Amino acid sequence: MENKGSKAKLYRYIGDLRECLHIDSTVRGFSIPEICRERLGVMVTEIPFKTPGLRGMAYPETKETQDTIILNAHRSKHEQNFDCAHEYIHLLRHRTNRSQSFSCYEKVRPNQNPFFEWEANEGAAELIMPFQVIIPDFVEYYHRKEEELGKEKAEKASIAMLAGKYHVTPKMIEFRLNNLKYELAFYCAGCDIDKIEPLSKRQQIQHNINMDRFDFSILINNAFREPEEFDFDYYFEVY
């Protein structure tokens, strides 16, 4: 049974958002700050923040001002792209009154709502790097690079290619793919990507699923096997 804060429910919401913004599944590497300014009426500006770890801030509209996102001018354009998406998810999902604002840091702080921060991070990742698109891209690139460079260099080269394609950093791509190991395992076992039900790390723990012990090469090299050959007991090991 799907709960209110499930990953699957959030991803469906983000899918609807992409549709409303006329961003189809073939579009990769778009600018979130540009979309906010030109299509959504959100003011996006940059300030060289002095506060350590501060990445972005968001202010809901008032009678005098429009929705506003402020990004850290010290961060790269690819970093700002994700930061802007993160702040926009806050504006969409978490405004409870017109006086509320959001300040987002490298790590969640004690005074922040951890669920809001998870949802903003996960929503931003799905907006820029939809799991139904980035997983097939990764598998395709990995196999291509494995043939060219060998297994040891294939992962790093594939992540670098994806970072350029999606306009984010390699670190963001790696973090995203690590959070999609459950879905990646099903896809590489031959399951239809459109029929895979995403599960968050918390939900995986609740279902006694442990994907952290597998590296990408183990998961990807199960690609093109029939779904009935997938060893669920092997992957879904009880802690």
C-alpha positions in Angstrom: 0.0 0.0 0.0 1.4 3.4 -1.0 1.9 5.9 1.8 1.6 9.6 1.7 5.3 10.3 1.4 6.3 7.4 -0.9 8.9 7.7 -3.6 6.5 6.4 -6.2 3.9 9.0 -5.4 6.4 11.8 -5.5 7.8 10.6 -8.8 4.3 10.6 -10.3 3.8 14.2 -9.1 7.1 15.2 -10.7 6.1 13.4 -13.9 2.9 15.4 -14.0 5.0 18.6 -13.4 7.3 17.7 -16.4 4.3 17.2 -18.5 2.8 20.6 -17.5 6.2 22.2 -18.4 6.1 20.4 -21.7 9.4 18.6 -20.9 9.1 15.1 -22.5 11.2 12.1 -21.8 13.6 12.8 -24.7 14.7 16.2 -23.2 17.8 16.1 -21.1 20.1 18.8 -19.9 17.7 21.7 -19.5 18.2 24.8 -17.3 15.9 24.9 -14.3 16.8 28.6 -13.5 15.8 29.5 -17.1 12.5 27.5 -16.8 11.7 29.2 -13.5 12.3 32.7 -14.9 10.7 32.3 -18.3 7.8 29.9 -17.7 7.0 30.0 -14.0 7.4 33.6 -13.1 9.9 32.8 -10.4 12.6 35.4 -9.7 16.0 33.6 -9.7 19.1 35.5 -8.6 22.6 34.7 -7.4 24.5 36.0 -4.3 28.0 35.0 -3.1 26.9 33.5 0.2 29.3 33.7 3.1 27.5 31.1 5.3 29.4 27.8 5.0 27.4 25.1 3.3 24.5 27.3 2.2 23.4 26.4 -1.3 20.1 28.2 -1.9 17.2 30.0 -0.4 13.5 30.2 -1.4 10.9 32.8 -0.5 7.2 32.3 -1.4 5.4 35.3 -3.0 3.9 38.1 -0.9 1.6 40.9 -1.9 4.7 42.9 -2.8 7.0 40.2 -4.3 6.9 37.2 -6.5 8.3 33.7 -5.7 12.0 34.1 -5.3 15.0 31.7 -5.4 18.4 32.8 -4.4 21.4 30.7 -5.4 25.0 30.6 -4.2 27.1 32.5 -6.8 30.2 30.5 -5.6 28.7 27.2 -7.0 29.0 26.1 -10.6 26.2 26.3 -13.1 25.6 22.6 -12.9 25.5 22.7 -9.1 23.1 25.7 -9.3 20.9 23.8 -11.7 20.1 21.1 -9.1 20.0 23.7 -6.3 17.4 25.7 -8.1 15.3 22.6 -8.7 15.5 21.8 -5.0 14.3 25.2 -4.0 11.5 25.1 -6.6 10.2 21.8 -5.1 10.1 23.6 -1.7 8.0 26.4 -3.2 5.7 23.8 -4.9 5.3 21.4 -2.0 6.1 23.0 1.3 4.7 26.5 1.6 2.3 26.6 4.5 2.0 30.3 4.9 3.3 33.4 3.1 5.9 34.2 5.7 7.7 30.9 5.4 11.1 30.7 3.7 13.6 27.9 3.1 17.4 27.9 3.5 19.1 24.8 2.2 22.5 23.5 3.2 25.0 20.8 2.2 23.7 18.8 5.1 20.3 18.9 6.8 20.4 21.0 10.0 18.6 20.3 13.2 16.1 23.2 12.6 15.1 21.8 9.2 12.3 19.4 8.4 14.1 16.2 7.2 11.1 15.0 5.2 10.9 18.3 3.4 14.6 18.1 2.6 14.3 14.5 1.4 11.3 15.4 -0.8 13.1 18.5 -2.3 16.2 16.5 -3.0 14.4 13.5 -4.4 12.0 15.6 -6.4 14.8 17.7 -7.9 16.7 14.6 -8.9 13.6 13.1 -10.6 12.8 16.4 -12.3 16.3 16.7 -13.9 17.2 12.9 -14.1 14.0 10.9 -14.3 14.6 7.3 -13.3 12.8 5.9 -16.4 15.3 7.8 -18.6 18.6 7.9 -16.7 18.7 4.1 -15.9 18.5 3.0 -19.6 21.0 5.8 -20.4 23.4 4.5 -17.8 23.1 0.9 -18.8 23.7 1.8 -22.5 26.7 4.0 -21.8 28.1 1.5 -19.4 28.1 -1.4 -21.9 29.5 0.9 -24.6 32.3 2.1 -22.3 33.0 -1.4 -21.0 33.8 -2.5 -24.5 36.0 0.5 -25.1 37.8 0.9 -21.8 37.1 -2.2 -19.7 35.0 -2.8 -16.6 37.2 -0.8 -14.2 36.9 2.5 -16.2 33.4 2.0 -17.6 31.6 3.3 -14.5 33.5 6.5 -14.2 33.4 7.3 -17.9 29.6 6.6 -18.0 29.0 8.9 -15.1 31.0 11.7 -16.7 29.0 11.3 -19.9 25.7 11.5 -18.0 26.8 14.5 -16.1 27.4 16.4 -19.3 24.1 15.2 -20.8 22.0 16.1 -17.8 23.8 19.4 -16.8 24.7 18.3 -13.3 27.9 17.2 -11.7 29.4 13.7 -11.7 29.0 13.5 -8.0 25.2 14.2 -8.4 24.9 11.5 -11.1 26.7 9.0 -8.8 24.5 9.9 -5.9 21.4 9.6 -8.0 22.4 6.2 -9.4 23.2 4.9 -6.0 19.7 5.8 -4.9 18.3 3.9 -7.9 20.1 0.6 -7.4 16.8 -1.1 -6.5 15.1 0.1 -9.8 18.3 -0.6 -11.7 18.4 -4.2 -10.6 14.9 -4.8 -11.9 15.6 -3.1 -15.2 18.8 -5.1 -15.7 16.8 -8.3 -15.0 14.6 -7.5 -18.0 11.7 -5.7 -16.3 9.8 -3.0 -18.2 11.1 0.3 -16.9 7.6 1.8 -17.0 6.3 -1.0 -14.7 8.9 -0.7 -12.0 7.5 0.7 -8.7 10.2 2.9 -7.1 11.1 2.4 -3.4 12.9 4.8 -1.2 15.8 3.6 1.0 13.5 3.7 4.0 10.9 1.7 2.2 13.5 -0.8 1.1 14.6 -1.3 4.7 11.0 -1.9 5.7 10.9 -4.6 3.1 14.2 -6.1 4.2 15.9 -5.1 0.9 19.6 -4.4 0.9 21.1 -3.1 -2.3 24.1 -1.2 -0.9 26.4 -4.2 -1.0 26.2 -4.4 -4.8 28.3 -2.2 -7.1 27.0 -1.1 -10.5 28.9 -3.7 -12.5 27.2 -6.6 -10.7 23.8 -5.1 -11.3 24.4 -4.1 -14.9 25.9 -7.4 -16.0 22.6 -9.0 -15.2 21.2 -7.0 -18.1 19.1 -8.7 -20.8 18.3 -11.7 -18.6 14.7 -12.9 -18.4 12.8 -11.5 -15.4 12.0 -15.0 -14.2 15.7 -15.7 -13.9 16.2 -12.8 -11.5 17.4 -14.1 -8.2 15.3 -12.0 -5.8 16.6 -13.8 -2.7 20.1 -12.9 -3.7 19.4 -9.2 -4.1 16.8 -8.7 -1.4 18.9 -10.0 1.5 17.5 -9.6 5.0 19.7 -7.4 7.2 
